[in-house]
Amino acid sequence: MTPKIPDSNADSKIVDSKIDERKFKQVNRRELLKLSPVIALGGFAIPSLREPLLKQGLGFSDWASARLFRSGHLANTFADSDLTPLEEFPLNGYDVDDPGVILENWTLTVSGAVRKPGEYTLAQIQALPRTRQNTRHVCVEGWDVIGRFGGARLSDFLNLIGADPSAHFIIVGCADDYYESLDMATAQHSQTLLCYEMYDCPLTREHGAPLRLNVPTKIGYKQAKYVTDLKVTHVLDKVGYWEDQGYSWFYGL
């Protein structure tokens, strides 16, 4: 019986076929990557996909921003000569410019993962070391101003109330029913203030008296006014008024 001689041409064709298939897959992957933005944009044209895509995009943006946040990185500060005059500082309220807080009776209600829950007076907050800073306030509507803010570091207040160091968030509620939340790294940042002063004077009603957040590392809507409640928590049961309308949660600057 004559032995069968291997067909070198056939083997060569098999090898070439495998190489061609590998090249085809590589080209397809490259082309798919090129087409991904187009596919994503096409998805926005489909109403049922638009909202899930937006939520996923915002979620990824918040995740990435949180990973890039550096607790030791400071927002820019400015000279007094750079300040926007107080009378030119825009008022941008959620509902009303003055929800009618009775300043003499005001207290901050503290709850959640803390050793010392309860009611805290403005005098107790003012007894903490005061910080004054000239920082930029950036509004999501497109305007920005440089203001002078004064108050207690939120980190000092969290130490005062015995906040659980393993907690991930704080949630604040306001007299006008606005609400907002911060990740703990931002809450502990040295420029994040429980602000009771602007331009070295007591906070006015229009600007959030008697207490507001000043967070120069964040967009303006994170800086809640008329704060009445503060909760330290491991899980967010409330996120933020504008975030619930589809805005970004982290929104670092």
N, C-alpha and C positions, 0 to 999 in steps of 0.2 A: 504494500500500500504506500503510495507516494505521500510523504508528509506535506501538510498544508503550509505553504509559505505565507507568513504574515504580510498583509497588504499595507505597506508603508504609507501609501497615499491615503488609505482609509483612516489610519491612526492620525495622520496629519490633519485630516478633515475634522476628526473628533476634537483634537487639541485646539484647532482654529475655532471650532464651534464654541468650545468652553470659553476661550479668550473673548470671542465676540459677545457671548452672553454676559460675561463679566463687565465688558466695556459698555454694553447696552444698559446694564443695571446702574453703573456709575454715572453714565450720561443721564439716565432717567432721574436719578437722585438729584443731580445738579439742576436739571431742568425743573424738577418739582420744587426745589428750594427757591429757584427764580420765580416760579409761578405762585408760591405761597402767599405773598402780599396781594396778588391779583385775586387769588381764591378767597382770601379773607375779606377783601373789599367787595367781592361778589356776594359773600355771605351777608353783608350789611344790606344788600338790596332785597334780601328775603326777610320779611317782617318777623317771622317766627324765630329767626336766628339772630336778629339784631340785638335784642336785649341780653341774651346769654353771652354773645360775643363781647358786648360792652362790659358786662360784669366780670368776665374772665380777664379782659384787658386791664380794668381798674384793679382787680385783685392782684394780677401780676405786677403792676406798677407799684402798688402799696408794698407788696412783698419785697421787691427789689429796692425800693426806697428805704425800707426798714433795715435791710442788710447793709446799705451804704451809710446809714446814719452813724455819726461819730460823736459820742457824748462829750468829748473834749474839744470839739470844733465849735468855735464861737461865731455867731452872726456878727456882721460888721457893726461897729459902733461909730458915732459921728460927733463932731464938735458942736457946741451950742450954736455956733454961727450957721450950721447947716439945718437947724430945726425948721420945720414948717410951723408957722404961727398957729397957736391953738385955735384961733377963730377960723382958720382955713382948714383945720383937720376935719375931713368929711364925717358926717354921722350916717351910719349905715345900720339901721335897726332891723331886727327880724320881724317885729310886729309893731311895737310902739316905742317912741323915744324915751318914755318914762312910764314904767309899769306901776308906779305909785308905791314903791317900797317905803315903809315907815322906818326911816333910818335909825331912830332912837331905839326901836325894838328889834332891829335886825340881828340875826345870828346865823352862823354857818353850821348846818347840820351835817355831822360826820358819821358815816356808817361803813359797814363792810369789814374787810380784813384788817382791823386796827385794834390795838390794845385799849385805846381810850376813845370810844365813840361818844357822841353827845353833841351839845350845842357850844359853839365857840364864838366869842364876841370879837368885834373888830379890834378892841384894845388888846386882846390876847395875840392877835395876828400882828398888830403893830409893835408889840413888845419883842418880836423877833428881829434879828439884824435887818436893817433896811438896805436895799439895793436900788440905786438910780442908774438908768441907762438910756442913752439916746440911740434908738434903733429904728429900723425901717418897718413900717406896717404895710403889707402888700395885700390888696384886695383882689379876689378872684374876678372882679368886674374889669380889672385892667389898670386901676390907679394905685399909686403908692405914695406915702408921705413918711417923713422922718419925725418921730415924736419923742418926747421925754417921759419916761414911765418910772414910777417908784413903787416899791412894795417889798414884801417878804418873799424870799426864794421858796417856791413850792416844796423843794426838797427839805428845807428847814421845817416847814409845817408838817410834812409827812413824818419827819423824825419826832416832832412834838406829839403827834397823835399815835405814834407807835405803829406805823404802817407795816404790814407784813412785807419783808424784803423780797419774798418770792412771788408777790402779786404782780400781775402783768399790766394792769390798766388802772386808770382812774376815770370816773364818770362824774360830770358836774351837771347839776340842774339849776335853772335860773327862774327868777321871779316872773318873767314873761313866758314861761313854759318852754323856752329854748333848752336844748341839752346838747352836750358834746362829750367826747372822750379823748384821752391821750394814752399812748403807750407809756410804760413806766420809764423807759430811757429818756423820753422827752420830758416827762414830769420831773425827773431828777436832774435835768440839765440846769447848769448854773444860771442861765439867763431866763428860765421860766419862772414867772412871778405871779403871786397873788397880789395883783396891782390895786392899790388904794389911792395912788397919786398920779396926776399928770401935770407936767410942767411945775413940779414942786408944790402943787396945791392939791387939796383933797379932790378926789374924783368927782366930777359933776354928774348929775342925774343922767344927762344925755349920753355921757360916755361910760355909763354902767355902774354908778354908785350903788352901794358903797364898795363893791369888790368885783373885779373882773380878772380874767386871765390875760397875761401878756406873754406871748410865746413867739419871739422873733425868728425862731427856726421853722415856723409854720405859716401857712396861709391865714389870711385874716379871719375867715369864718370859724377857725379853731379857737379863737380868742374870745370866748363867751363873756357876755356882760351880765350884770345883776345876779351874780352867782349866789345861790342860797343853799345848795347841797353839794357834798363831795363824798363819793363812794370809792373805796379801794376794793378792787375785785380781781379774781383770777379769770373770770369769764365775762365777756361783754354781753349784757342783756339789753343795753341800749347803746347805739353807736354814735349817731349825731343827726341833728335835724336835716342838714343839707346832704349828708351822706345817704340818708334814707330817701332822698330825691335823686340819687344816682351820682353824687359827687365823690371824689376821691377821699378816703379816710385818712391816710398818712399825710399826704401833701406837704412834704418837707421842702424847704427853700435852700 
